[in-house]
Amino acid sequence: MNVADVDAPKAKLDTLRPLPQNALCNLRDEQVFRWTYRSNTIAGHPGVSLTVVRRH
């Protein structure tokens, strides 16, 4: 991934700012879920590679 891959989604997101409070809460909840999932994957399976974790 390079900077150009991020520019278009970032520009689209910027047009939606400021985000409503409920959208911010949903984004936070989704991120916490993903972090927890990945953390549990790594902790539960010490042999799991970073590639496997990134796919989920």
Rosetta silent file (secondary structure, phi, psi, omega in degrees, C-alpha in Angstrom):
SEQUENCE: MNVADVDAPKAKLDTLRPLPQNALCNLRDEQVFRWTYRSNTIAGHPGVSLTVVRRH
SCORE:     score description
SCORE:     0.000 S_00000001
   1 L     0.000  138.672  177.393    0.000    0.000    0.000 S_00000001
   2 L  -125.369  178.188 -176.393    1.255    3.441   -0.807 S_00000001
   3 H   -60.203  -36.922 -179.515    0.103    6.984   -0.121 S_00000001
   4 H   -62.268  -31.983  178.571   -1.883    7.153   -3.367 S_00000001
   5 H   -67.322  -22.286 -177.563   -4.015    4.202   -2.195 S_00000001
   6 H   -94.659  -24.549 -173.797   -5.082    6.225    0.819 S_00000001
   7 H   -59.353  -46.576 -176.718   -5.714    9.564   -0.886 S_00000001
   8 H   -66.317  -49.214  177.318   -9.060    8.765   -2.545 S_00000001
   9 H   -62.495  -36.188  179.050  -10.769    7.232    0.522 S_00000001
  10 H   -64.403  -42.882  179.438   -9.353   10.047    2.684 S_00000001
  11 H   -63.142  -40.756  178.312  -10.742   12.687    0.322 S_00000001
  12 H   -64.110  -43.931  178.483  -14.162   11.008    0.383 S_00000001
  13 H   -62.031  -41.052 -179.918  -14.119   10.866    4.173 S_00000001
  14 H   -60.381  -31.877  179.443  -13.111   14.523    4.370 S_00000001
  15 H   -70.422  -18.503 -178.698  -16.249   15.529    2.415 S_00000001
  16 L   -92.828   -5.266 -177.492  -18.367   13.913    5.144 S_00000001
  17 L   -74.642  148.111   -4.246  -16.791   15.812    8.022 S_00000001
  18 L   -76.016  141.608  179.865  -17.754   16.550   10.667 S_00000001
  19 L   -75.023  143.861  176.675  -18.992   13.026   11.269 S_00000001
  20 L   -63.575  153.368 -177.527  -22.086   12.581   13.426 S_00000001
  21 H   -56.815  -41.176 -178.883  -21.443   11.365   16.972 S_00000001
  22 H   -66.170  -32.138  176.957  -23.128    7.997   16.346 S_00000001
  23 H   -67.882  -40.353  177.677  -20.864    7.400   13.325 S_00000001
  24 H   -63.150  -41.218  177.787  -17.795    8.108   15.437 S_00000001
  25 H   -63.595  -42.072  178.760  -19.015    5.653   18.085 S_00000001
  26 H   -63.682  -41.558  178.435  -19.632    2.996   15.423 S_00000001
  27 H   -63.288  -42.475  179.031  -16.144    3.484   13.975 S_00000001
  28 H   -63.700  -46.632  179.774  -14.597    3.209   17.424 S_00000001
  29 H   -59.149  -42.132  179.325  -16.574    0.065   18.247 S_00000001
  30 H   -63.828  -42.356 -179.610  -15.543   -1.540   14.963 S_00000001
  31 H   -66.175  -42.985  178.049  -11.873   -0.724   15.554 S_00000001
  32 H   -61.190  -41.984  177.779  -11.945   -2.097   19.114 S_00000001
  33 H   -58.885  -46.478 -178.687  -13.575   -5.273   17.795 S_00000001
  34 H   -64.565  -43.010  178.735  -10.854   -5.700   15.165 S_00000001
  35 H   -61.918  -42.799 -179.334   -8.049   -5.059   17.668 S_00000001
  36 H   -64.586  -44.538  178.945   -9.570   -7.562   20.100 S_00000001
  37 H   -58.188  -48.568 -177.890  -10.012  -10.183   17.379 S_00000001
  38 H   -67.111  -39.977  178.564   -6.424   -9.816   16.211 S_00000001
  39 H   -62.067  -44.539  178.963   -5.070   -9.765   19.751 S_00000001
  40 H   -65.859  -35.989  178.114   -6.959  -12.950   20.597 S_00000001
  41 H   -62.784  -45.949 -179.069   -5.757  -14.567   17.381 S_00000001
  42 H   -68.138  -46.412 -177.430   -2.140  -13.830   18.213 S_00000001
  43 H   -65.802  -37.747 -177.100   -2.457  -14.760   21.908 S_00000001
  44 H   -79.343  -20.101 -176.566   -4.329  -17.979   21.213 S_00000001
  45 L  -138.716   86.967 -176.278   -2.034  -19.159   18.439 S_00000001
  46 L   -58.332  -21.585 -179.618    1.597  -18.181   18.966 S_00000001
  47 L   -86.743    0.463 -178.399    2.497  -19.626   15.563 S_00000001
  48 L   -69.062  131.800  179.356    0.088  -17.332   13.692 S_00000001
  49 L   -85.177  160.819  177.939    1.911  -15.147   11.234 S_00000001
  50 H   -62.261  -30.774  178.115    1.231  -11.456   10.768 S_00000001
  51 H   -61.405  -43.261  179.186   -0.020  -12.240    7.255 S_00000001
  52 H   -64.093  -42.109 -178.941   -2.836  -14.378    8.648 S_00000001
  53 H   -65.247  -40.645 -178.833   -3.810  -11.677   11.142 S_00000001
  54 H   -67.021  -25.977 -179.059   -3.892   -8.962    8.464 S_00000001
  55 H   -69.367  -21.021 -174.422   -6.280  -10.998    6.299 S_00000001
  56 L  -101.374    0.000    0.000   -9.029  -10.768    8.932 S_00000001
